[in-house]
Amino acid sequence: MNNQIKIEQKQIKQSKRIRGNHSVTCKCPKPEWFAPTNYKPLPGELGHAMRQLVIKNKKNGTSSLRRRISLDPYFLKLRKIAGRKRDFRPEKKALIDAIFPLLIQKVDLGSWIVTINITKLANELSPKNEKKEVIQETKVTTSRLSRLLPEMARYGLCELPNLKWDPVKKYWMPCHIILTERFWKLCGVNIDKIIYQRNMRLDSKINSMIKSSNYITLRKTREYWYEQMNIATLKYRREKATRAKRIKKLTTLPLDQRRHTMAAWIIRTYPNHILLNMDPESFDKLVWQKLNQLKLGLNWKHEVNKIIH
């Protein structure tokens, strides 16, 4: 009788990884951005570039796209060079059409640097409610722009500077992109005129800097701009950390002790000439204002006593 060989079957371990229930669709498939009504028209070739892309209805004052920049043959011609095999998806086309007017509005004419970082660009493109607050369910995410801008750089439309690390906060410094000549040509701008306007703005800004050639002047200007922006960012982050530490310290104290601690901090940090010219009522008002800024002053508002003579 043949011996039967029993082969033990290994039990397959069940994985704890499960498919999430969250939606993977785009939160804001059709973003739009137009300059608010209180914005002044842009000067020179910047205004010409904006008018090439955006048209304003004179009857009702609404703005709409005059030209969809994402459908320009330029993107089709350089598709393989940029590393793409297919056309843009509808969501990315809408994002490109919306971000071009925003970049033109926020660019610095002297250096062609976009003055707001990627996070603020995403907030500008996001839909807002009546209180001008970003709607979280339909916002344009920062990661979405972080994928778009390197692709625009591969098309030669912008330059991405090297990221710098903040060793104290353990976080990257804000990223500000630089627009190129190809970007302005794609917007239908006369490149000679906009370079002339850029040089005129540079001459008015940097009289004390090197002027041996336009290239060196532009490079030095951009380095100076990034240096000032990094200093402002570090200062803001330090103040934010100090403010959070002060809130944590004052939250555990009663109201009278909060006022006493805040008054001591004001006397320690404010200049003497300001404190000497301040009467007790103004000093008490300043203490309450500082507490209200930290949301620790029970929403106190200064009211003028109505004295009837």
C-alpha positions as CSV (number, residue, x, y, z in Angstrom):
1,M,0.0,0.0,0.0
2,N,1.5,3.3,-1.2
3,N,2.1,5.8,1.5
4,Q,0.2,9.0,1.0
5,I,2.2,12.1,1.4
6,K,0.3,14.9,3.0
7,I,1.5,18.4,2.0
8,E,0.7,21.0,4.6
9,Q,-0.8,24.1,3.1
10,K,0.5,27.3,4.6
11,Q,-2.1,29.6,5.9
12,I,-2.1,32.9,4.1
13,K,-1.9,35.8,6.6
14,Q,-4.6,38.3,6.3
15,S,-3.4,41.8,5.8
16,K,-4.7,44.6,8.0
17,R,-4.4,47.1,5.1
18,I,-7.7,48.1,3.8
19,R,-8.9,50.5,1.1
20,G,-9.8,53.9,2.5
21,N,-13.3,55.3,2.3
22,H,-12.1,58.8,1.3
23,S,-12.7,60.2,-2.1
24,V,-9.7,60.5,-4.4
25,T,-11.4,62.9,-6.8
26,C,-10.1,66.4,-7.3
27,K,-11.6,68.8,-4.6
28,C,-11.6,71.8,-7.0
29,P,-11.7,70.6,-10.6
30,K,-12.4,74.0,-12.1
31,P,-10.5,76.7,-10.2
32,E,-10.9,80.3,-11.2
33,W,-9.1,83.5,-10.3
34,F,-9.8,87.1,-11.4
35,A,-8.5,90.3,-9.9
36,P,-11.0,91.8,-7.4
37,T,-12.7,95.0,-8.3
38,N,-10.7,97.1,-5.8
39,Y,-7.4,96.1,-7.5
40,K,-5.9,98.8,-9.8
41,P,-5.1,97.9,-13.4
42,L,-1.5,96.7,-13.8
43,P,0.9,99.1,-15.5
44,G,2.8,98.7,-18.8
45,E,3.2,95.2,-20.3
46,L,1.9,93.5,-17.2
47,G,-1.5,95.1,-17.8
48,H,-1.2,94.1,-21.5
49,A,-0.5,90.5,-20.5
50,M,-3.5,90.5,-18.2
51,R,-5.8,91.9,-20.9
52,Q,-4.6,89.2,-23.3
53,L,-5.9,86.5,-20.9
54,V,-8.9,88.1,-19.1
55,I,-11.8,90.1,-20.5
56,K,-14.1,92.2,-18.3
57,N,-17.7,92.8,-19.1
58,K,-18.4,96.5,-18.9
59,K,-22.1,96.1,-18.3
60,N,-22.1,93.9,-15.3
61,G,-18.4,94.1,-14.3
62,T,-17.8,90.3,-14.3
63,S,-14.5,88.9,-15.6
64,S,-14.0,85.8,-17.8
65,L,-11.2,84.2,-19.7
66,R,-10.4,85.7,-23.1
67,R,-7.9,83.0,-23.9
68,R,-7.3,79.5,-22.5
69,I,-3.6,79.3,-22.3
70,S,-3.6,75.6,-21.7
71,L,-4.7,75.0,-25.3
72,D,-1.8,76.8,-26.8
73,P,0.2,74.8,-29.4
74,Y,3.3,75.5,-27.3
75,F,2.4,72.8,-24.8
76,L,1.7,70.3,-27.7
77,K,5.1,71.1,-29.4
78,L,7.2,70.6,-26.2
79,R,5.2,67.7,-24.8
80,K,7.9,65.1,-25.4
81,I,10.7,67.4,-24.2
82,A,8.8,68.0,-21.0
83,G,8.5,64.2,-20.5
84,R,4.8,63.8,-21.2
85,K,3.1,61.3,-23.5
86,R,-0.5,62.6,-23.3
87,D,-2.3,65.8,-23.1
88,F,-3.2,67.5,-19.9
89,R,-6.3,66.3,-18.0
90,P,-9.2,68.7,-17.8
91,E,-8.5,69.5,-14.1
92,K,-4.9,70.4,-14.9
93,K,-6.0,72.5,-17.9
94,A,-8.3,74.5,-15.7
95,L,-5.6,74.9,-13.1
96,I,-3.2,76.3,-15.7
97,D,-5.8,78.7,-17.0
98,A,-6.5,80.0,-13.5
99,I,-2.9,80.3,-12.3
100,F,-1.5,82.4,-15.2
101,P,-3.5,85.6,-14.3
102,L,-2.7,85.1,-10.7
103,L,1.1,84.9,-11.4
104,I,0.9,88.0,-13.5
105,Q,-0.9,89.9,-10.7
106,K,1.6,88.8,-8.0
107,V,4.9,89.1,-9.9
108,D,7.5,91.8,-9.1
109,L,8.3,93.7,-12.3
110,G,11.9,94.4,-11.2
111,S,13.0,90.8,-10.7
112,W,10.1,88.6,-12.2
113,I,9.8,86.9,-8.8
114,V,6.3,85.9,-7.7
115,T,5.9,87.6,-4.3
116,I,3.7,85.0,-2.7
117,N,4.7,81.4,-1.9
118,I,3.0,78.2,-3.1
119,T,0.7,77.9,0.0
120,K,-0.7,81.4,-0.6
121,L,-1.1,80.8,-4.3
122,A,-3.2,77.7,-3.4
123,N,-5.3,79.8,-1.0
124,E,-5.9,82.5,-3.7
125,L,-7.1,79.9,-6.2
126,S,-9.4,78.2,-3.6
127,P,-13.1,79.1,-3.4
128,K,-14.1,81.2,-0.4
129,N,-17.2,81.7,1.6
130,E,-18.9,85.0,2.5
131,K,-16.4,85.7,5.2
132,K,-13.5,85.4,2.7
133,E,-12.4,82.1,4.3
134,V,-11.2,79.1,2.3
135,I,-13.7,76.3,2.0
136,Q,-11.8,73.2,3.0
137,E,-14.0,70.8,1.1
138,T,-13.3,72.5,-2.3
139,K,-9.9,74.1,-1.8
140,V,-6.9,73.8,-4.2
141,T,-4.3,71.8,-2.2
142,T,-0.7,72.9,-2.0
143,S,0.5,69.5,-3.2
144,R,-1.5,70.0,-6.4
145,L,0.5,73.2,-7.1
146,S,3.7,71.5,-6.0
147,R,3.2,69.0,-8.8
148,L,2.2,71.7,-11.4
149,L,5.1,74.1,-10.9
150,P,7.9,71.7,-11.6
151,E,6.1,70.7,-14.8
152,M,5.9,74.3,-15.8
153,A,9.6,74.6,-15.2
154,R,10.2,71.6,-17.6
155,Y,8.2,73.6,-20.2
156,G,10.6,76.6,-19.6
157,L,7.9,78.8,-18.1
158,C,9.4,79.3,-14.7
159,E,12.4,78.7,-12.5
160,L,12.3,77.0,-9.1
161,P,15.0,78.1,-6.7
162,N,16.8,75.7,-4.4
163,L,15.0,75.0,-1.2
164,K,16.6,76.1,2.0
165,W,16.2,74.4,5.4
166,D,15.3,76.2,8.6
167,P,17.5,74.5,11.2
168,V,15.6,75.9,14.1
169,K,12.0,75.1,13.1
170,K,13.0,71.9,11.2
171,Y,11.0,73.0,8.2
172,W,11.7,74.2,4.6
173,M,11.7,77.9,3.8
174,P,8.9,79.2,1.5
175,C,9.4,78.7,-2.2
176,H,8.9,81.6,-4.6
177,I,9.1,80.9,-8.3
178,I,10.7,83.1,-11.0
179,L,8.9,83.7,-14.3
180,T,11.0,83.4,-17.5
181,E,10.9,85.2,-20.9
182,R,9.1,82.2,-22.4
183,F,6.3,82.8,-19.9
184,W,5.8,86.4,-21.1
185,K,6.1,85.4,-24.8
186,L,3.3,82.9,-24.2
187,C,1.2,85.6,-22.7
188,G,1.5,87.7,-25.9
189,V,3.8,90.4,-24.3
190,N,6.4,92.4,-26.3
191,I,9.5,91.0,-24.7
192,D,11.7,94.0,-25.6
193,K,9.2,96.4,-23.8
194,I,8.9,94.3,-20.7
195,I,12.7,93.9,-20.4
196,Y,13.1,97.7,-20.8
197,Q,10.4,98.2,-18.0
198,R,12.2,95.7,-15.8
199,N,15.5,97.5,-16.2
200,M,13.9,100.8,-15.4
201,R,12.5,99.4,-12.3
202,L,15.9,97.9,-11.4
203,D,17.6,101.3,-11.8
204,S,15.1,102.9,-9.4
205,K,15.6,100.1,-6.8
206,I,19.3,99.2,-6.6
207,N,21.3,102.4,-7.1
208,S,23.9,101.1,-4.7
209,M,24.3,97.7,-6.2
210,I,26.6,96.5,-9.0
211,K,25.6,97.7,-12.5
212,S,28.3,96.3,-14.7
213,S,25.6,94.5,-16.8
214,N,21.9,93.7,-16.7
215,Y,22.6,90.0,-15.9
216,I,24.6,90.7,-12.8
217,T,22.2,93.4,-11.7
218,L,19.2,91.0,-12.1
219,R,21.0,88.2,-10.3
220,K,22.0,90.4,-7.4
221,T,18.5,91.8,-7.1
222,R,17.0,88.3,-6.9
223,E,19.6,87.2,-4.3
224,Y,18.8,90.3,-2.3
225,W,15.0,89.7,-2.6
226,Y,15.4,86.1,-1.4
227,E,17.6,87.1,1.5
228,Q,15.1,89.7,2.7
229,M,12.2,87.2,2.3
230,N,14.1,84.6,4.3
231,I,14.8,87.1,7.1
232,A,11.1,88.1,7.1
233,T,10.1,84.4,7.2
234,L,12.5,83.6,10.1
235,K,11.2,86.6,12.0
236,Y,7.6,85.6,11.5
237,R,8.3,82.0,12.6
238,R,10.1,83.2,15.8
239,E,7.3,85.5,16.7
240,K,4.7,82.8,16.1
241,A,6.6,80.4,18.4
242,T,7.0,83.1,21.1
243,R,3.3,83.9,20.8
244,A,2.4,80.2,21.2
245,K,4.7,79.9,24.2
246,R,3.1,83.0,25.8
247,I,-0.4,81.7,25.2
248,K,0.5,78.4,26.8
249,K,1.9,80.2,29.9
250,L,-1.0,82.6,30.3
251,T,-3.8,80.1,29.8
252,T,-3.3,78.5,33.2
253,L,-3.4,81.8,35.1
254,P,-6.5,83.7,36.3
255,L,-7.5,86.9,34.6
256,D,-5.8,89.2,37.1
257,Q,-2.6,87.3,36.9
258,R,-2.8,87.4,33.1
259,R,-3.0,91.2,33.2
260,H,-0.1,91.5,35.7
261,T,2.1,89.2,33.6
262,M,1.2,91.0,30.3
263,A,1.9,94.4,31.9
264,A,5.3,93.2,33.1
265,W,6.1,91.9,29.6
266,I,5.1,95.3,28.0
267,I,7.3,97.2,30.4
268,R,10.2,94.8,29.7
269,T,10.0,94.9,25.9
270,Y,8.6,98.3,24.9
271,P,10.9,101.4,24.5
272,N,11.1,103.8,27.3
273,H,10.0,106.9,25.3
274,I,6.7,105.2,24.5
275,L,6.1,104.1,28.1
276,L,6.9,107.6,29.5
277,N,4.4,109.3,27.2
278,M,1.6,106.8,28.1
279,D,-0.9,107.6,30.9
280,P,-2.3,104.8,33.1
281,E,-5.5,104.5,31.1
282,S,-3.7,104.1,27.8
283,F,-1.3,101.6,29.4
284,D,-4.3,99.6,30.8
285,K,-5.9,99.7,27.3
286,L,-2.7,98.4,25.8
287,V,-2.6,95.5,28.2
288,W,-6.2,94.5,27.3
289,Q,-5.4,94.8,23.6
290,K,-2.4,92.4,23.9
291,L,-4.6,90.0,25.8
292,N,-7.4,90.2,23.2
293,Q,-4.8,89.5,20.4
294,L,-4.0,86.3,22.2
295,K,-7.8,85.6,22.8
296,L,-7.2,85.7,26.5
297,G,-8.9,88.9,27.4
298,L,-12.6,87.9,27.5
299,N,-13.3,89.9,24.3
300,W,-12.8,93.2,26.2
301,K,-13.4,96.3,24.1
302,H,-12.5,99.8,25.1
303,E,-15.5,102.0,25.5
304,V,-15.4,105.8,25.9
305,N,-17.3,107.0,28.9
306,K,-20.1,109.3,27.9
307,I,-19.9,112.3,30.3
308,I,-22.7,114.7,30.2
309,H,-21.6,118.3,31.0
